[in-house]
Amino acid sequence: MNFSGIYKEEEFWKDRQILWIEVQDICGTNCYCDEEAIAEINKRTENYPAAGIHFIDSGNYHYMTRLWMAKIKEPFCLLVYDNHTDMQPPAFGGILSCGGWIAASLEELENLRYVILVGPDEAAYEQVEEKLKDRVTFLSREHLQGMTEAQINGFLEETVGRVCESLPLYISVDKDVLSTKDAQTTWSQGDMNLTTLMSGVHAVLECVKNAGGKIAGVDICGEADPETIHENERNDCANKALLELFTDRIEW
């Protein structure tokens, strides 16, 4: 999805068969998405299913996950890697935001049963409304720092197996969960290594496969702001690695 033009600076998608959705000309999309913008985005994506790998630009547009998931017509669960909770109360009523799209999804999407959230710090999660926490399993940044890769993978496998059971799983990755040595994003970042992220996603995909389940869709965001000075090679490499991981292990 071309919101900012940043993907024109990257190479990961070249030499692959892709579908380019042009949305850069739509007003009212940066961080917040108003009703008119949502209607236009939905119009331009109406012929595309949730199933697939969607690159949705920077974290400013992470609310696109909410719009892609609205296309899923059966009960499902959501796994999110993010350095932020994205469950903030809306600053403006009725406007979808990059900081509140998970909360909006839990409240508005009847087919979304459960969320597994990996990466935000504990202080941020304490600010989430209690009614939302009943349908969320949370692995904080602090806990991640004290866990081995094997322990993280074990947690993910156990959680996905327990909460999803036979339900399809949608996976959303915001690269701001990564340390700055592996990505450069528009938002504050965590300290996860790309290898840890890749290993965890691989463990989840294998868990779903072994259980006879399916992946409902995937999206990836966390690009840099093209208007600022940035080292985009790190994002390009991370995108390439994630794209290869998902394409090698998912059959749509």
C-alpha positions as CSV (number, residue, x, y, z in Angstrom):
1,M,0.0,0.0,0.0
2,N,1.5,3.3,-1.1
3,F,0.6,5.9,1.5
4,S,3.9,7.8,1.7
5,G,6.0,6.7,-1.2
6,I,8.6,5.1,1.1
7,Y,8.5,1.7,-0.6
8,K,9.9,3.3,-3.7
9,E,13.2,3.6,-1.8
10,E,13.2,-0.2,-1.0
11,E,14.1,-3.3,-3.1
12,F,12.5,-6.2,-1.2
13,W,9.4,-6.3,-3.3
14,K,11.1,-6.1,-6.7
15,D,11.4,-9.2,-8.8
16,R,8.2,-10.5,-7.2
17,Q,4.7,-10.6,-8.4
18,I,2.9,-7.9,-6.3
19,L,-0.2,-5.8,-6.4
20,W,0.4,-2.1,-5.8
21,I,-2.5,-0.2,-4.1
22,E,-2.2,3.5,-4.6
23,V,-3.6,5.5,-1.7
24,Q,-1.2,8.4,-1.4
25,D,-3.7,10.9,-2.9
26,I,-6.4,10.1,-0.2
27,C,-6.7,12.9,2.3
28,G,-7.4,12.3,6.0
29,T,-5.2,9.2,6.4
30,N,-2.1,10.2,8.4
31,C,-2.3,8.7,11.9
32,Y,-6.1,9.1,11.9
33,C,-8.5,7.9,9.2
34,D,-11.8,9.7,8.9
35,E,-15.0,8.2,7.5
36,E,-14.5,9.6,4.0
37,A,-10.9,8.2,3.8
38,I,-12.1,4.8,5.1
39,A,-14.8,4.7,2.4
40,E,-12.3,5.5,-0.3
41,I,-9.7,3.0,1.0
42,N,-12.4,0.3,1.2
43,K,-13.4,1.1,-2.4
44,R,-9.8,0.7,-3.6
45,T,-9.3,-2.6,-1.7
46,E,-12.7,-4.1,-2.2
47,N,-11.3,-6.7,-4.7
48,Y,-8.5,-7.8,-2.4
49,P,-9.0,-10.4,0.3
50,A,-7.6,-10.4,3.8
51,A,-5.7,-13.5,2.9
52,G,-2.2,-12.4,1.7
53,I,0.8,-10.4,2.8
54,H,0.0,-6.7,3.0
55,F,2.7,-4.1,3.4
56,I,0.9,-1.1,4.8
57,D,3.7,1.6,5.0
58,S,4.6,3.3,8.3
59,G,3.1,2.8,11.7
60,N,1.0,5.9,11.0
61,Y,-1.2,3.6,9.0
62,H,-1.3,0.6,11.3
63,Y,-5.1,1.1,11.5
64,M,-5.2,-0.6,8.1
65,T,-5.1,-3.9,10.0
66,R,-8.6,-3.1,11.3
67,L,-9.8,-2.6,7.7
68,W,-8.2,-5.7,6.3
69,M,-9.6,-7.8,9.2
70,A,-13.1,-6.6,8.5
71,K,-13.0,-8.7,5.4
72,I,-12.7,-12.0,7.4
73,K,-16.0,-13.7,7.5
74,E,-15.4,-16.3,10.2
75,P,-14.3,-16.2,13.8
76,F,-10.5,-15.6,14.1
77,C,-7.7,-14.5,16.4
78,L,-5.1,-11.8,16.1
79,L,-1.3,-11.9,16.9
80,V,0.3,-8.4,17.0
81,Y,4.0,-7.5,17.4
82,D,4.2,-3.9,18.4
83,N,6.1,-1.5,20.7
84,H,2.8,0.2,21.5
85,T,-0.5,-1.2,22.7
86,D,-2.6,0.5,20.0
87,M,-5.5,0.4,22.4
88,Q,-5.7,4.1,23.4
89,P,-9.1,5.7,23.7
90,P,-9.9,7.7,20.6
91,A,-9.1,11.4,20.8
92,F,-11.9,12.1,18.4
93,G,-15.1,10.1,18.4
94,G,-15.7,7.9,15.4
95,I,-12.2,8.3,13.9
96,L,-10.0,5.3,13.5
97,S,-6.4,5.9,14.6
98,C,-3.1,4.2,14.5
99,G,-3.0,4.4,18.3
100,G,-6.4,2.8,18.9
101,W,-7.1,0.3,16.1
102,I,-6.8,-2.8,18.3
103,A,-9.4,-1.4,20.7
104,A,-11.6,-0.5,17.8
105,S,-11.2,-4.0,16.4
106,L,-12.1,-5.7,19.6
107,E,-15.2,-3.5,20.0
108,E,-16.4,-3.5,16.4
109,L,-15.4,-6.7,14.7
110,E,-17.7,-9.5,15.9
111,N,-15.5,-12.2,14.3
112,L,-12.4,-11.2,16.3
113,R,-12.3,-13.4,19.3
114,Y,-8.9,-12.8,20.9
115,V,-5.7,-10.8,20.7
116,I,-2.2,-11.9,21.5
117,L,-0.1,-8.7,22.0
118,V,3.7,-8.9,22.1
119,G,6.1,-6.0,22.8
120,P,4.6,-3.0,24.6
121,D,5.9,-2.0,28.1
122,E,3.9,-2.8,31.2
123,A,3.2,0.8,32.0
124,A,1.5,1.4,28.7
125,Y,-0.6,-1.7,29.1
126,E,-1.8,-0.6,32.5
127,Q,-3.6,2.3,30.7
128,V,-5.7,-0.1,28.6
129,E,-9.4,-0.4,29.6
130,E,-10.0,-3.4,31.8
131,K,-12.9,-4.6,29.6
132,L,-10.5,-5.0,26.7
133,K,-8.0,-7.0,28.7
134,D,-10.4,-9.9,29.1
135,R,-9.8,-10.8,25.5
136,V,-6.0,-10.1,25.3
137,T,-3.0,-12.1,26.3
138,F,-0.1,-9.8,26.8
139,L,3.7,-10.4,26.7
140,S,5.5,-7.2,27.8
141,R,8.8,-5.7,26.8
142,E,10.0,-6.3,30.3
143,H,9.2,-10.0,30.3
144,L,10.7,-10.4,26.8
145,Q,14.0,-9.0,28.1
146,G,14.2,-11.7,30.7
147,M,13.3,-14.6,28.4
148,T,15.4,-16.8,26.1
149,E,14.4,-17.2,22.5
150,A,13.2,-20.7,23.3
151,Q,11.0,-19.4,26.2
152,I,9.5,-16.8,24.0
153,N,8.7,-19.3,21.3
154,G,7.3,-21.7,23.9
155,F,5.0,-19.0,25.2
156,L,3.8,-18.2,21.7
157,E,3.1,-21.8,20.8
158,E,1.3,-22.4,24.1
159,T,-0.8,-19.3,23.8
160,V,-1.7,-19.7,20.1
161,G,-2.7,-23.3,20.8
162,R,-4.7,-22.4,23.8
163,V,-6.6,-19.3,22.7
164,C,-6.9,-20.0,19.0
165,E,-7.6,-23.7,19.0
166,S,-9.0,-24.3,15.5
167,L,-9.6,-20.6,14.7
168,P,-7.7,-18.9,11.9
169,L,-4.9,-16.5,13.0
170,Y,-4.2,-13.0,11.5
171,I,-0.7,-11.8,12.1
172,S,0.3,-8.1,12.2
173,V,3.9,-7.0,12.6
174,D,4.9,-3.4,13.3
175,K,8.7,-3.2,13.0
176,D,8.9,-0.6,15.8
177,V,9.0,-3.7,18.1
178,L,12.6,-4.1,16.8
179,S,15.7,-2.4,18.0
180,T,17.1,0.5,16.0
181,K,19.9,-1.8,14.7
182,D,17.3,-3.8,12.8
183,A,14.8,-1.1,11.7
184,Q,14.2,2.6,11.8
185,T,10.6,3.7,12.2
186,T,8.6,6.8,12.8
187,W,7.8,5.8,16.4
188,S,9.7,4.9,19.6
189,Q,11.1,1.4,19.3
190,G,11.6,-1.7,21.4
191,D,14.8,-3.8,21.7
192,M,13.8,-7.1,20.0
193,N,16.3,-8.5,17.5
194,L,15.1,-9.4,14.1
195,T,16.2,-13.0,14.6
196,T,14.0,-13.2,17.7
197,L,11.0,-11.9,15.8
198,M,11.6,-14.3,12.9
199,S,12.1,-17.2,15.2
200,G,8.8,-16.4,17.1
201,V,6.8,-16.0,13.9
202,H,8.2,-19.2,12.5
203,A,7.2,-21.0,15.7
204,V,3.7,-19.7,15.4
205,L,3.4,-20.7,11.8
206,E,4.5,-24.2,12.6
207,C,2.1,-24.4,15.5
208,V,-0.8,-23.3,13.3
209,K,0.2,-25.8,10.6
210,N,0.7,-28.7,13.0
211,A,-2.8,-28.0,14.5
212,G,-4.4,-28.1,11.1
213,G,-5.3,-24.4,11.3
214,K,-4.7,-21.6,8.8
215,I,-3.4,-18.0,8.6
216,A,-6.2,-15.6,7.8
217,G,-3.8,-12.9,6.6
218,V,-0.6,-11.0,7.4
219,D,0.4,-7.4,7.4
220,I,3.7,-5.6,8.0
221,C,4.3,-1.9,8.8
222,G,6.9,0.3,10.5
223,E,8.5,2.1,7.6
224,A,10.5,5.3,8.1
225,D,9.2,8.7,7.3
226,P,10.4,9.5,3.8
227,E,10.6,13.2,4.7
228,T,13.2,12.6,7.4
229,I,16.8,11.5,7.4
230,H,16.8,7.7,7.7
231,E,18.7,4.5,7.1
232,N,16.2,2.6,5.1
233,E,18.4,-0.3,4.3
234,R,17.6,-1.8,7.7
235,N,13.8,-1.7,6.9
236,D,14.4,-3.1,3.5
237,C,16.4,-6.1,4.9
238,A,13.8,-6.7,7.6
239,N,10.9,-6.6,5.1
240,K,12.8,-9.0,2.8
241,A,13.4,-11.4,5.6
242,L,9.8,-11.3,6.7
243,L,8.4,-11.6,3.2
244,E,10.6,-14.7,2.6
245,L,9.5,-16.3,5.9
246,F,5.8,-15.8,5.2
247,T,5.9,-16.8,1.5
248,D,7.9,-19.9,2.3
249,R,5.5,-21.2,5.0
250,I,2.0,-20.1,4.1
251,E,-0.2,-21.5,1.3
252,W,-3.1,-19.2,0.5
